[in-house]
């Protein structure tokens, strides 16, 4: 049997509610800053939407991208392009045969702004005014297509759609592309731009959003007894994955190793997680088994933890169920308390946080937890970062999505 290729992270890119790049985003996360803010619009009054805030992008795309690109890309693709360019440059803009280069950039919802704007144009102005680029802009694979065109990636351009697990699943698929021998480098991650009145109204109708209009920065509070829902966010996270031998041959800087992925489905409910957390446990167990990492080696978990009443504790119990007593030495972080929930971009951004936590030996904090839920059975990192041990360490990033999608990634020091 052929030994699977080791896969390492050689580039990182992001644009988020905390910053316009990885460095500023990571600094803000370690400082415990919140990206949630009151909307600068009249949506609440105009449409009767009960939620007046979200974790909006910190740096607008028009400050980064030229106008011609803005006009032919949905915001979700704009975010992905910004993050992908940073990640590629961070990796050293490697010279690679396009046949050995792939992209996997996912979105949970895709070009919702383009879709709804085009419908408004059709209704109000007629078919002749609908832009010819509408379909390429709204399609869920638009981001991965544009990134692949930018880089000349021909090994494959994929867009896995698994709701809020999309970004993490994209990284897992990129891992498999390299391990299978299809590619030497894969640019992968997730993106989302759904801070639009329609999806906000829909999420509010499902009673999954926090209603703390008087305190946006304190609204996302995973594991706190007063949590009342998630804060919608937007942005993109992109990583450059590379076969370890390929990275070594060109002298690339390596952040960490993606050692394993676990993928499962609940088969239970379209929005609610399976109450026992069985699918979540199986995903984590599969990722650990594939990576060869033991529970004792896991020192950090970046939890999916969206700040919902039911979901947070199901995941906490699942983590304890997989790691057993070894969970006692795990530093748990819930970074959506700062970034909000980037939906299809969340798993990718949180993979970046997990990679940096292992690389920098610092677990980022969880903010807004003034009264931890007594049923939380894990050691939550609160308010300030926590140093992680020296030596060989491992971390898990969890991402779960509507439809019962479960993704766990294991990250180790390279």
C-alpha positions in Angstrom: 0.0 0.0 0.0 1.3 3.5 -0.9 1.9 5.8 2.0 -0.3 8.9 1.7 1.6 12.1 0.9 2.0 14.6 3.8 0.2 17.8 3.1 1.3 21.1 4.5 0.0 24.7 4.6 2.3 27.1 2.9 0.1 30.2 2.4 -2.8 31.9 4.2 -5.2 34.6 3.1 -8.3 36.2 4.5 -10.6 39.2 4.5 -12.9 39.2 7.5 -14.9 41.3 9.9 -11.7 41.7 12.0 -9.3 42.7 9.2 -8.5 42.9 5.6 -5.8 40.3 5.7 -4.6 37.4 7.9 -2.2 39.4 10.0 -4.7 42.0 11.1 -7.4 39.4 11.6 -5.2 37.2 13.8 -4.0 40.2 15.8 -7.6 41.3 16.4 -8.6 37.7 17.4 -5.8 37.4 19.9 -6.8 40.8 21.3 -10.3 39.6 21.8 -11.9 42.2 19.5 -15.4 41.8 18.1 -16.2 42.4 14.4 -20.0 42.8 15.0 -21.4 46.2 14.5 -24.7 48.0 13.8 -25.7 48.1 10.2 -25.4 51.4 8.4 -28.7 51.1 6.6 -32.5 51.3 7.0 -33.2 47.6 6.5 -34.8 47.2 9.9 -37.3 50.0 9.4 -37.9 49.4 5.7 -38.5 45.7 5.9 -39.4 45.1 9.5 -36.3 43.0 10.1 -35.8 42.5 13.9 -32.0 42.2 13.6 -30.0 45.4 13.2 -26.4 44.2 13.2 -23.9 41.7 11.9 -20.2 41.1 11.5 -19.6 43.1 8.3 -16.4 43.0 6.3 -13.7 45.3 7.8 -12.2 46.4 4.5 -14.5 47.0 1.6 -13.5 45.2 -1.7 -13.5 48.5 -3.6 -10.5 49.5 -1.5 -8.6 46.5 -2.8 -9.9 45.4 -6.2 -10.1 47.5 -9.4 -13.5 48.6 -10.6 -13.7 46.3 -13.6 -13.3 43.2 -11.3 -15.9 44.6 -8.9 -18.4 44.9 -11.7 -18.1 41.3 -12.9 -17.9 39.5 -9.6 -20.5 38.9 -6.8 -19.2 40.1 -3.4 -18.7 36.5 -2.4 -16.2 36.1 -5.3 -14.6 39.4 -4.6 -13.8 38.3 -1.0 -12.4 35.0 -2.3 -10.2 36.7 -4.8 -8.8 39.1 -2.2 -8.0 36.2 0.2 -6.7 33.9 -2.6 -4.2 36.6 -3.8 -2.9 37.1 -0.3 -2.6 33.3 0.2 -0.8 32.8 -3.1 1.6 35.7 -2.4 2.2 34.4 1.1 3.1 31.0 -0.3 5.8 32.7 -2.4 3.8 32.7 -5.7 5.2 29.3 -6.5 6.0 28.2 -10.0 4.0 25.1 -10.7 2.7 23.3 -13.8 -1.0 24.2 -14.1 -1.8 20.6 -14.6 -0.6 20.0 -11.0 -2.4 23.0 -9.5 -6.1 22.9 -8.3 -8.6 25.1 -6.6 -11.4 24.2 -4.2 -13.3 27.3 -3.1 -16.7 26.8 -1.6 -19.7 28.8 -0.5 -22.7 27.9 1.5 -25.1 30.1 -0.5 -23.2 31.6 -3.4 -24.0 34.8 -5.3 -27.1 35.9 -3.4 -26.5 39.6 -4.0 -26.3 39.0 -7.8 -29.3 36.7 -7.8 -31.6 39.1 -6.0 -30.3 42.2 -7.8 -30.9 40.6 -11.1 -34.5 39.6 -10.1 -35.1 43.2 -9.0 -33.8 44.5 -12.4 -35.9 42.1 -14.3 -39.1 43.0 -12.5 -38.5 46.8 -12.5 -36.6 47.3 -15.8 -37.2 44.3 -18.0 -35.1 41.5 -19.5 -32.9 43.7 -21.6 -31.4 45.3 -18.5 -30.3 42.0 -16.9 -26.5 41.8 -17.1 -25.0 39.1 -19.4 -22.6 38.2 -16.6 -25.4 37.4 -14.2 -25.1 33.6 -14.3 -21.3 33.4 -14.0 -21.6 35.9 -11.1 -24.3 34.0 -9.1 -23.2 30.4 -9.6 -21.8 28.8 -6.5 -18.6 27.8 -8.3 -17.9 31.3 -9.4 -15.3 31.9 -6.8 -13.3 28.8 -7.5 -13.6 29.4 -11.2 -12.2 32.9 -11.0 -9.4 31.8 -8.7 -8.5 28.9 -11.1 -8.5 31.4 -14.0 -6.3 33.8 -12.1 -3.7 31.1 -11.3 -4.0 28.9 -14.4 -5.1 25.9 -12.3 -6.0 22.9 -14.4 -5.9 19.9 -12.1 -9.5 20.7 -11.1 -11.7 23.6 -9.9 -14.2 22.5 -7.4 -16.9 24.0 -5.2 -18.3 21.7 -2.5 -21.5 23.0 -1.0 -22.3 21.8 2.5 -23.8 24.9 4.2 -21.7 26.1 7.1 -19.3 23.2 6.7 -18.4 24.2 3.1 -15.1 26.0 3.8 -13.7 23.2 5.9 -14.9 20.5 3.5 -13.1 22.4 0.7 -9.9 22.1 2.6 -10.5 18.4 3.2 -11.1 17.9 -0.5 -7.9 19.8 -1.3 -6.1 17.4 1.1 -7.5 14.4 -0.8 -6.6 15.9 -4.2 -2.9 16.1 -3.2 -2.9 12.7 -1.4 -4.4 11.0 -4.5 -1.7 12.4 -6.7 -4.0 14.7 -8.8 -2.2 17.9 -7.7 0.9 19.1 -5.9 -0.7 22.4 -4.8 -4.3 23.2 -4.1 -5.7 26.7 -3.2 -8.7 26.1 -1.1 -11.2 27.6 1.4 -14.5 29.3 1.6 -16.3 32.5 1.1 -19.7 34.1 1.9 -21.4 37.4 1.4 -24.9 37.1 2.7 -25.4 40.3 4.7 -28.4 41.2 2.6 -31.9 41.8 3.9 -33.4 38.7 2.5 -31.1 36.0 4.1 -31.1 38.1 7.4 -34.9 38.1 7.4 -34.9 34.3 6.7 -32.4 33.5 9.5 -34.4 35.8 11.8 -37.6 34.0 11.0 -35.9 30.7 11.9 -35.0 32.2 15.3 -31.3 31.4 14.9 -30.0 34.9 15.0 -29.1 36.9 18.2 -31.5 39.8 18.9 -29.0 41.8 21.0 -29.4 45.0 18.9 -28.3 47.1 21.9 -25.0 45.3 22.2 -23.7 43.9 18.8 -20.1 43.4 20.1 -21.4 41.3 23.0 -24.1 39.3 21.0 -22.1 36.3 20.0 -21.5 34.4 23.2 -20.8 30.7 22.7 -21.3 28.6 25.9 -22.7 31.5 27.9 -26.0 30.9 29.7 -27.5 34.0 28.0 -26.6 33.0 24.5 -29.5 33.6 22.1 -28.3 32.8 18.6 -25.5 33.5 16.2 -24.3 36.8 14.6 -24.2 36.7 10.8 -20.8 37.5 9.3 -19.1 37.7 5.9 -15.7 37.2 4.4 -13.3 34.6 3.1 -10.5 32.4 4.2 -8.1 30.7 1.8 -5.2 28.4 2.4 -2.5 27.0 0.1 -2.1 23.3 0.6 1.0 21.7 -0.8 2.6 18.2 -0.9 5.3 18.3 1.7 8.0 17.1 -0.7 7.0 19.7 -3.2 7.2 22.4 -0.5 10.6 21.2 0.7 12.0 21.1 -2.8 11.3 24.8 -3.3 12.3 25.8 0.2 8.8 27.0 1.1 7.9 28.3 4.6 5.5 25.8 6.3 2.9 26.8 8.8 1.6 23.4 9.8 0.4 20.1 8.5 -3.2 19.1 7.6 -3.0 15.6 9.0 -6.5 14.3 8.6 -10.1 15.0 7.7 -13.3 13.3 8.9 -16.6 13.7 7.0 -19.9 12.4 8.1 -23.6 13.2 7.9 -26.3 13.1 10.6 -29.2 11.9 8.5 -31.4 13.5 11.0 -32.9 17.0 10.3 -32.4 19.8 7.7 -31.4 22.4 10.3 -31.1 20.8 13.8 -28.0 18.7 14.8 -28.6 15.1 15.8 -29.1 15.4 19.6 -26.5 12.8 20.7 -23.8 14.3 18.5 -23.1 10.9 16.9 -22.2 12.3 13.5 -19.9 14.9 15.1 -18.1 12.3 17.1 -17.7 10.1 14.1 -16.2 12.9 12.1 -13.6 13.8 14.8 -12.8 10.1 15.3 -12.3 9.6 11.6 -10.0 12.6 11.3 -7.9 11.4 14.3 -7.7 7.9 12.9 -6.6 9.1 9.4 -4.0 11.4 10.9 -2.6 8.8 13.3 -3.0 11.3 16.1 -4.1 10.1 19.5 -6.5 11.9 21.9 -3.5 12.6 24.2 -1.7 14.6 21.5 -4.7 17.0 21.0 -4.1 20.2 22.9 -6.5 22.6 21.2 -10.0 22.5 19.5 -11.5 25.4 17.5 -15.1 24.6 18.0 -17.9 25.2 15.5 -19.8 26.8 18.5 -22.1 29.3 16.9 -23.8 30.6 20.1 -27.0 28.7 19.7 -28.7 27.3 22.8 -28.8 23.7 21.7 -25.9 23.3 19.3 -23.0 24.5 21.5 -23.5 21.8 24.2 -24.1 19.0 21.7 -20.7 19.8 20.2 -19.0 20.1 23.7 -20.4 16.7 24.7 -19.2 15.2 21.4 -15.7 16.5 21.9 -15.6 15.0 25.4 -17.0 11.8 23.9 -14.2 11.5 21.4 -11.3 12.6 23.6 -12.5 11.1 26.9 -10.4 12.2 29.9 -7.8 13.6 27.5 -10.3 16.5 26.9 -9.2 17.8 30.3 -6.0 19.2 28.8 -7.6 20.7 25.7 -7.8 24.4 25.3 -11.2 25.1 23.7 -11.7 28.2 21.6 -14.9 29.5 20.0 -13.8 32.3 17.6 -17.2 33.0 16.2 -17.6 35.1 19.4 -15.4 37.6 17.6 -15.9 37.0 13.9 -19.5 36.2 13.8 -20.6 33.2 11.7 -19.2 33.4 8.1 -21.4 30.5 7.0 -19.6 28.9 4.0 -16.5 30.9 4.9 -16.4 29.9 8.6 -14.7 26.6 8.4 -11.9 28.0 6.2 -11.3 31.0 8.5 -11.3 28.8 11.5 -8.9 26.4 9.9 -6.6 29.4 9.5 -7.0 30.2 13.2 -6.2 26.6 14.0 -3.1 26.5 11.8 -1.9 29.7 13.4 -2.7 28.5 16.9 -0.5 25.5 16.3 2.2 27.5 14.5 2.3 30.3 17.1 1.5 28.1 20.1 -1.4 30.3 21.1 -5.0 29.4 21.4 -7.2 32.4 20.6 -9.7 33.5 23.2 -13.5 33.2 23.4 -15.1 36.5 24.3 -18.5 37.5 25.9 -18.7 34.5 28.2 -19.6 36.1 31.5 -21.5 33.2 32.9 -20.3 29.8 31.4 -23.0 27.2 31.0 -22.7 24.7 33.9 -23.1 21.9 31.4 -20.0 22.9 29.5 -17.6 20.0 30.2 -14.5 21.5 28.6 -11.8 24.0 29.4 -12.8 27.2 27.6 -10.2 29.8 26.7 -11.8 33.1 27.8 -10.9 36.7 27.1 -7.1 36.3 26.6 -5.0 33.8 24.5 -3.5 30.8 26.1 0.0 29.4 25.4 0.0 25.9 23.9 2.7 23.3 24.8 6.0 22.9 23.1 6.9 19.7 21.2 4.6 17.8 18.8 1.0 19.0 19.2 -2.3 18.5 17.4 -5.5 20.5 17.1 -9.0 19.9 15.7 -11.1 22.3 13.8 -14.8 21.4 13.7 -17.4 22.7 11.2 -21.0 21.6 11.0 -23.8 22.7 8.6 -27.5 22.7 7.9 -28.4 19.4 6.3 -26.4 17.4 8.9 -22.9 18.0 7.4 -20.0 17.3 9.8 -16.4 18.1 9.0 -13.4 17.7 11.3 -9.8 18.6 10.4 -6.7 17.6 12.3 -3.8 20.1 12.2 -0.3 19.3 13.6 2.9 21.1 13.7 5.0 20.5 10.6 
